[in-house]
Amino acid sequence: MGELVEVHSSPATRRPVAIAAPPFQLNCPSMTRSPLLDSGPKTPKSPFVTRLMTPVASPMKKAISSMQGYLEEFGHFTKLDPQEAWLPITESRNGNAYYSAFHTLSSGIGFQALVLPLAFKILGWVWGVICLSLAFIWQLYTLWLLIQLHESESGMRYSRYLRLSMAAFGEKLGKLLALFPIMYLSGGTCVTLIMIGGGTMKIFFQIMCENTCSVKPLSVVEWYVVFTCLAIILAQLPNLNSIAGVSLVGAITAISYCSLIWIVSIIQGKPEAVSYDPPEAKTEVARLFNIFNALGIIAFAFRGHNLVLEIQGTMPSSGKHPSRLPMWRGVKFAYLIVATCLFPLAIGGYWVYGKLMPENGGMLGALYKYHKHDTSKLLLGIASLLVVVNSLSSFQIYAMPVFDNLEFRYTSKWRRPCPQSLRTGIRVFFGCLAFFISVALPFLPSLAGLIGGIALPLTLAYPCLMWVIIKKPRKFSPCWCLNWGLGVLGMVLSVLVTTGAIWGIVTKGIKIHFFKPQ
């Protein structure tokens, strides 16, 4: 009998634990359900027993057939992996299409959208729109691939990107390819959110209390502490499903401040001496690497694929109602809204500011720099407050894979769920570590192109290659050619974008100031 089970990596010395659940325990949210009822080996029947039990066997057979039909309609036989019920991502399996949309929006729109006009600054109007459109279509296709790969034909569910990578590429190679980018995206994004959230808190205070408050303003580090404390308090919510409301707030605030910033910028008009000429480069090589850096900024705007399988893992699934259906419905709705936010922000922001777009802060920095005195203090304050709330909300969903991985280590070793005190300690520790890095390395937001290059394979390349390896389409068929072509092109682009980002850092330089956040 095929059974739906979660796939985890485990130490070599540990054998997997599988406990069979009672067949009528169908509603446990931590369980998965098998789409196969009759695929297992059957015990051969004895002819003597068959003849002896014929009067009884017939009604019994009908009863069993009726029960099987009921189970096929309502749910399926299940197998309980106790460790899945202990981990934050799969602790609750009552997700739905709405939760999918909330989480996808919260992870798909954020501060990375505010730097999109910088890519147009290098690429120009035509190529900027073309590259942004192609990247949007490409990443939406790979998103669909990941949703389809979440449940394999054998009944296994891959509720974490790393597990799917290990299943496709092998345990060692899968870890090597995916572990660092995933943890880098999760942890690095949380660090950057502390910087942006804390820094915007300081700006909000300055806007609201300029020349009117007698209170001594806090330093940047002190605002980082305030933001981190709020983020740690919110991080005590137990699992991914429990932060659905937080993700909804994050989605609403992200949509609001993205729309507010580009609308206010257009209404206020262009600053003087706006130009759309591409920046001059000393050599053709430098110009080429600048283009690669711009592509990295666009790729960075579409991060979030490292959370797709985790979000889908919070949903119940059965043969008749697989989780991919509500997941895809939620994602389609979410990315329709993402498109209505990113494209006007990129195009409108470049139209207003052109080459005057500041390297640090993106659209938010440009709004403060050029329209601080001719824009309502209330509007500027609302925009700042929305950025802070969105940063707090996004911190939760990007930190969840880190919490899950740390608790997985504990549950694998001790074979029991994390005590509440340890779970709290893990989340406080991670928040403090992210705060320390944000203070020690305050120049990280300047590396958006480099981060985009490192994260690009997770978004554009790996899903295509994993589809070919797992699904095994016919060689040289259109599906085979498409996915191999996109996978190889994605890997090449990742190398080029990373190289371009490093080239930009070396030639232009960045202000490296350890333990001196500004």
N, C-alpha and C positions, 0 to 999 in steps of 0.2 A: 504494500500500500504506500503510494507516494505521499510524502508529508512535507508540509511547509515549515522550514526551520530557518533560523538565523545563522549567518556565517560569521565566525569570529576567528581572528588569529589567536593562538594561545601558545604558551611556552611548550617547548618540546617535551618536557617531562610531565605535562598535564594531559590527561585524557579527557575528552569532552564528556559532559554529563548530560544525559537525556532522560527525562522522567515522563512517562506516558500519563497524560491527563485522562480522567474519566471521559467516556465518549459523549456524555450529555452536558459536559461543562463547556458550553459553546460561547458564552458571552464574556469570558474573561478577557479584559482589554490587553493583557500582556501576551495573549496567544496568537498564533498564526494558524491559518486554516488551509487544508490541502485540497487542491482541485481534483485530486485523483482518489477514487474510492476502490477501484477494482484492479489496480495495476499490480498489486503484490501477488506473491505466490499463494496458491490455494492448496489446502490439505486434501489429498485424494480421498474420496468417499468409499467406504466399504460396501460392496453389493449386498451383503447380508444385513447390515444395519439399515441400508436403504429400504430393503423389502420389509424388514421388521417394523420400521417406523413410518411406513407409507401413510397410514390413516392420520398420523399426527403431523408428519412432515409437510403435508400440503398446506394446512392453515398456518403453520409456523412460517413456511416459506413466504406466504402472502403477507404475513405480518412484518417479516423482515424486509420484504420488498417495499412495503408501504413506509416503514421507518426510514429506509434508505432514500426513498423519494422525498420524504420530509426533510431529511438531513441535506439532500442536494438543494432543496429550495431554501432552507433556512440557514444552513451553514454546513460545515464539513467536520469530519473527525479531525481532532487537533493533537498536536504534540507540544508540550510545554517545555521551553528552555528556561529554567528558573533564572538564569543570569540576565536574560533580556528584561525580566520584570524588575530588576534591581538598578538598571541603568537609566540615566535621565532622558535619553532620546526615545527609548522604547518602553519606558515604564508605564506609559498610558497610550492605548491604541484606540482612542475614540475621536481621532481627527476626521475632518471632512474637507470638502472643496473650499469652504469659507476660510478655515484655518490655513489651508494651502495658499490661498490668495493673500491672506494677511502676512504670513511668514515670507512669501516670495517678494511682496512689495517692500517689506521692511528691510530685507537683505539686498534687494535689487536697485533701490533708489537711496542715495545718500550723498555724503560730501564729495564722493568721487565724480558725481555729475557736475559739480560746480567748476571743475577744471577742464571740461570738454572744450570750451572756446579756445583754450591754449593749443589744442590739436588743430583747430581751424586756422589759428594764427600762422601755423607752419604750412598746412596743406592748402589753404585757400578755400574759396567758396565751393567750387565744383568738386574737387577731390575730397574735401572735407565731408560734404553731403554723401558722396558715393561711398567712401570708406565707412562712415557711420551707419549707412543703410545696409551695406554688405555685412558688417560686423553684427548688426542686430539680427538679420535673417540667419546668419551662420550660427550664432549662439542660441537662437530659438530652436533651430534644428537639433543641435547637440543636446539641448535641454530635453527635447522629445525623446531622443535616444536613451538618455539616462533614465527617464521615467519608464520606458519600455524594458530596460535592462534590470529594473529593480526586482522583478520576479522572473526567475528562470523557468524553463519548461519542466525542469525536474522538481519544481515546487519550492526552491530555495529563495529566500528574500535577502537582498543586500541592502541593509538599512544604513550603511555608512559608505562613503566614497572609497575609503581605503580598502574595505573588504571586497568591493567590486573590482578594484584595481588588482588586488592579490589573486582573485579568482580568474581574472583575464590574463595577467602577465606572469603569474607565478608568485609565490609568497615573497621571495627575496627581491625579485625585480619590481614587483608591485609596490612593496614598501619603499624601495629606493626611488621610484619614480614619483610616488604620490605623497608620501608621509611629510616630507619637508615643505612642499608647496601648500598642503592643506593646513599644517600647523602654522606656517608662516602667514597664510591668509587669515586664519582665525586669531592667532595671538597678535600679529602685526596690525590687523584692523582694530582690535581692541585698544592697542597702544595709541594708534592714530586718533581714535575716537576720544580718548582722554585728552589729547592735545587740543583737538578741535573743540570739544565740549567745554573744557576748562578755559581755553582762550576766549571762546565766545561768551562764556559767563562774565569774564572780565569786561568785554566790550559792552555787554548788556548793562552791566553796572555803570559803566562810564556814560552810556547814552541816557539812562534813566536818572542818574544822580549828578550830572555834570553841573558844577557850580552851584548846586543846591543842597548837597548833603555834607554834613560835617563829619560823617563817619570816614575813618581812614580806609582807603581802598586796599584790598588784599593784593598780594603779589601774584604772579602767574603760578608759581608753585603752590601757593595756598589755594588758588582756584582749582588747580588739579586735584588737590586733596579733597575739596568739597565735592567735585564731580565723582571722584573715585568712591567716596563714601556712599553717595547716592546709588552708584552703579552696584556696589557690593550689597546694599540693602535689597535692591530689586533682584539681584542674583540668587537670593534665597528661595525664590520660587522653584519648586522641586523638579519639574521636567519641561520638555519642549511644548507639550500641549498646554501646560499651565500658563505659558507666557503668550498665548494667542491674543489675549487682550492687550498686552504690552506691544506686540507686533502690530496690532490694529492702530494703536496710538502712534507708533512709529511710522506706519504707512501714511496716515492722515497728515502728520506733521511734515513728512518729506515732500508729499505732493503739494502741501500748502506753501512751504518756503521756496521750493523750486519755482512754482508759478508766481509767487509774490515777487521774487527777486527779478525774474526776467520781465515781468509786466511793469514793475516800477522803473526798471532801467530804461525800457523803451519809452515809457511816458515822459521820463525826465529828459530824454534825448541824448544825442551824442556829445561827448566832450569836444573841446576844440582840438584841431590838428589830428583828427582820427584818420588813419591810413590803413589800407588793406593790402599793401605791398608785402610780399613774403620777406622775412628777415634775411639780411645779407649773410652769405656764408663765404669764408675765405677760400675754400676749395669745394670741388664737386663732391669729394668724399664727405666733407663736413655737412654739406647740404643733404646728402643721402642719409647720413646717420640722424640728422634732425628729423627727417621724415619717419624713420623707424621709431624714434622717440615719440613722435606724435601718434603713431599707430599703437604704441604701448599705452598712452593715455586713454585712447579709445577702448582698448582691451580691458584696462583697469575699470572703466565705467560699467562693464558687464560682468563683474565678479558676482559670486553667489552660487555658482554651480557646485561648489564644495558642500552646499547645504541641501541640495535638492533631494538626494536619497534619504537624508536624515528626516526631512519634512515628510516625505512619503512613508517613511517607516513608522510614523505615528498613526497611520490609518489602518483600520481593519481590512482584511482581504479574504476573498473566497473565490471559488471557481466561477460562479455566476456574477459576482460583483468584485472584480479585481481592483486593487487600489489605484491602478494607473488611470482609471476613468475619472474619478473625482479629482485626482491630482492634476491631470491635464486640463480639466475644466477650470480649476483655480488658477493655474499658470497662464492659460490663455487670457483670462480676464485681467490678471495682474500685469502681464506684459503689454496689453493694450494701453493700460494706464502708464506704464513705464515709457512707452513710445511717446505718449502725449506730454510727458515731462522732459525727457532728454532732448528730443529734437528741437522744440522751441527754445530750450535753455541754451543749447549749443549755437543754433543759428541766430537767435535774437541777441545773445550775449556777444557774439562776434560782430554782429551788425552795429551794436552800440559802441563797443570799445575797440574793436579792431586790434591793431598792434599795441594799444595802450593797456591791454589786459595784463595785470600784474602776475608774476610767476607764482607768488605765494598768496593763497587765499582764493584765487579764482574769481568767480562772479561775486561772492560775498565781499571779498577784499576790494574789488573794483567799485561796488556800490558804496562802500564806506569811503573810499578814496576820492571818488569824483562827485558823489551826490550826498555827502554827509550833511551839507549845510542847506541844500535846497529840497530835502526830503523830510517829511514829517518824522519827528522823533518817535512818535507812536509806531509808525510803520517799521522803522529801523529796529525798534525794540521788539516788536512782534516777530520780525524775521530772525533776530538773534535768539529769542526764546524758543522758537520752533526748531532751530538748529540744535539747541541744547537738549530739548526733549527727544528729538529724533536720535541724537547721539546716545542718550541713555537707553533708548529702546533697542537700537541696533547692537549695542554692546552685549545685550542679553543673548540674542540669537547667534552671534558670532562666538561668544564664549562657551555656548552649550557643547560643541564638539570637544573642547578642551576638558570641560568637566566630565563628560562622558568617558573620554580616554583615561583620565586619571582614576575615575571610579572603576573602570574596567580592570585596571591593574590590581586594585584592591580585591575586587570580587573574584578575580581569577586565582589569586593566591590563597584567599581565606575561605572561599566558597560560601560567602554569606553577604547580604547587602551591607552597604556602608552605614554605620551608625549616623544619626543626625548630626552629632557633634563633629564627626570627621567630615561629613559632606559640607557643613558650614565652614570648617577650617580650610578645606580645599578651595572653596570659592573666595574666602577672605585672602588666602595666600596668593591666588592667581590675580586678584585685584591689586594687591600690594606689589606683586612682581611687575604687572603692566604699568603701574604708577612709577615704579623705579626706572623702568626702561624709558618711559616718556620724559622723565626728568634728565636721565643720563644721555639720551640720544634725541635731542629736540629737533634735529634736522631731518628726521624720517619722512615727514610729509613732502619734502623736496624730491623724494625718490619715487614719485608716482609712476614714472615711465618704467623704472627698473622693476617695481612690484608688478606692474602690468605684464612685463615680459616673463617673469617667473610664474605668474598665475595663468598665463595664456594657454599652456597645454591642458590644464584642468578644464578650461572652458571650451576650447576649440579643437583640440587634437585627441586627447585620450578617449573621449566618448566614441569617436568614429573608429578608432583602432580597437577598442573593447567590443564594439558591435560586431566587427568583422571576426574577431577571435571567438566570441561566444556564440553568435548566431550562425556563423559559417555560411554566408551566402555563396551561391555558385560562383566559381572563379570567373572573372572577366564579365560578370553580369553588371548591369547599370548600378545596382546597389553596391556591389563589391568595388567597382571603379570609383564611385562617388566617395565612399567612406575612406578608401585607401588614399585617394587624392587629397581630400580635406585633412585627413590625419597627418600625412606627410607635409602638406603645406603649412599646417598649424605648427608642427615642430620646427620647420625652417623659419617661420615668422617669429617664433619664440626666441630662437638664437639671434636673429637679426635685431629684434626689438631690444633684447637684453644688451647686445653689443652697442646698439645706438644709445641706449640709456647710459651705459658706462662711458662711451665716448663723450656724451654731453657733460657728464660729471667731471671728466678729466679736463676737457677744453674750457668749459665755462666756469667750472668750479662751484662748489657750494660752501656756505658758511658752516664749517664744522665747529661747533662749540659745545663741548661736553658739559653737562650739569649747569647750563646757562639758558634755560628756556626764555623766549622773548614773546 
